[in-house]
Amino acid sequence: MKAITTKAEFLVYALAIEEEASERYAVFADQMETTNNPEVAGLFRKMEQLENEHAREIEKLIEDANVPHINPWELDWGDDDQPEAVDFSDTHYLMTPHQALSLVLKAEKRAVKFFSSVAKGDVDEDVKRLASEFADEEREHVAWVKKWRKKFPRPGEDWAEDMDPPNALE
Amino acid sequence: MTESASKQQAPMKAKDYKSGIKPVWCPGCGDFSVLSAMIKAMAALQLKPENVAVISGIGCSSRIPAYLNVYGFHAVHGRALPVGIGLKITRPELTVLVAGGDGDGFSIGGNHFMQACRRNVDMTYIVMDNQVYGMTKGQASPTTEPDWERGKLTPHGTRINPFYPLVVALASGANFIARASSSDPNGAARVITEAVQHPGFSFVQIMSPCVTFRPEQRDWKKIVRPAPVEATSDPAAAARRLMTDDSFFLGTLFKGERVAFQPEFGGQSAPVTELDKDFKINS
């Protein structure tokens, strides 16, 4: 992964993380509403709102910084997908809240890893402070999502069983 | 500066290119990622929505114009390319993108694909390839492997050679040829941006899993990888590279130097009333 050194650069990355996460959760919430899985839809909608709030907070910080324009593909995430963004192919129309929160948890852990690694890098004091703060915030999210997930049972073996499947051929 | 003037000058964000219509694709479908890549590319190019047209054929992926906040046309099965060509020739100032699936583009519209590559009109063709007809419940398409036995119409596999879109595009004269994957929406956005910027006919194949009829394709994200070589402008070099391609190498293969086809009309065109007369059905 490309080393982040300046505050402006760091904020571009941080905003991209939060905006992409929010956008994807919005897509997933829409998917679940369309396929009549309201419980999981509500959960993704909540995540969309949270990530969007974070994005707006970062935008406020950006107002004071001289931030360069960087295209999404120029952001270097190393071998990983964008931290905090759940993969488009990981959703299923019958997924349970436990499964959805497991995806969220994985994404939040990747965000902790990203911000921690920036904080440990050879960066401005300002960037170090911000990255540490963001990492702590993401750690709080991890704890909160874990607690939230405990409210839901693990999916049974037959979680994907559909009595009227969309791919029925008969 | 007034608030409205300031709003007009604000750069377009990717989400500004999305319409308010929610896609009806299956959760997990790769086409969600392609939609994300297309709007990122449009934002990167800062295209004015009123100057963009997305034309599609028929199939799951061909629903994409409805989800975009640009002009769109949902054409007849397999005929999206001639519609797109007609539009670009008559309105060359527009950015024309044609989008669809592998069945629509390589079977029903297979001949149009070859002729569009030959003609080399300045436009971009995006094919979301899932190697199956999803909308009609899982039949083998031209790009399906010969031994895929889960199709109701081909229980013993098609046993025929799959269609290699990149090979056909190169042989037919496409001026830009690339492959991307829905597992990397940012990478796909980069390729689409390059394709739109490159003059002439650009072809982008995007490997986009059908999680309902080809659930095993969820593993494509583990198989795809960047091609080990840069794009070439030499068709012979590109052809040699395709000899060792397993359909999962990503990136731009070919950037040709052909001049885009754009006929001169000399300002002569029939008025709509004349056309109306020609199309009148006599009872």
Chai-1 contact restraints between the chains, C-beta under 6 A:
chainA,res_idxA,chainB,res_idxB,connection_type,confidence,min_distance_angstrom,max_distance_angstrom,comment,restraint_id
A,V27,B,F32,contact,1.0,0.0,6.0,A-B,restraint_1
A,D30,B,K22,contact,1.0,0.0,6.0,A-B,restraint_2
A,Q31,B,P27,contact,1.0,0.0,6.0,A-B,restraint_3
A,T34,B,K22,contact,1.0,0.0,6.0,A-B,restraint_4
A,T34,B,V24,contact,1.0,0.0,6.0,A-B,restraint_5
A,N71,B,A44,contact,1.0,0.0,6.0,A-B,restraint_6
A,P72,B,K40,contact,1.0,0.0,6.0,A-B,restraint_7
A,P72,B,N186,contact,1.0,0.0,6.0,A-B,restraint_8
A,W73,B,N186,contact,1.0,0.0,6.0,A-B,restraint_9
A,W73,B,A189,contact,1.0,0.0,6.0,A-B,restraint_10
A,W73,B,R190,contact,1.0,0.0,6.0,A-B,restraint_11
A,F88,B,F32,contact,1.0,0.0,6.0,A-B,restraint_12
A,F88,B,S33,contact,1.0,0.0,6.0,A-B,restraint_13
A,S89,B,G28,contact,1.0,0.0,6.0,A-B,restraint_14
A,S89,B,R218,contact,1.0,0.0,6.0,A-B,restraint_15
A,T91,B,P27,contact,1.0,0.0,6.0,A-B,restraint_16
A,T91,B,G28,contact,1.0,0.0,6.0,A-B,restraint_17
A,H92,B,P27,contact,1.0,0.0,6.0,A-B,restraint_18
A,H92,B,G28,contact,1.0,0.0,6.0,A-B,restraint_19
A,Y93,B,P27,contact,1.0,0.0,6.0,A-B,restraint_20
A,P166,B,T212,contact,1.0,0.0,6.0,A-B,restraint_21
A,N167,B,T212,contact,1.0,0.0,6.0,A-B,restraint_22
A,N167,B,F213,contact,1.0,0.0,6.0,A-B,restraint_23
A,L169,B,K152,contact,1.0,0.0,6.0,A-B,restraint_24
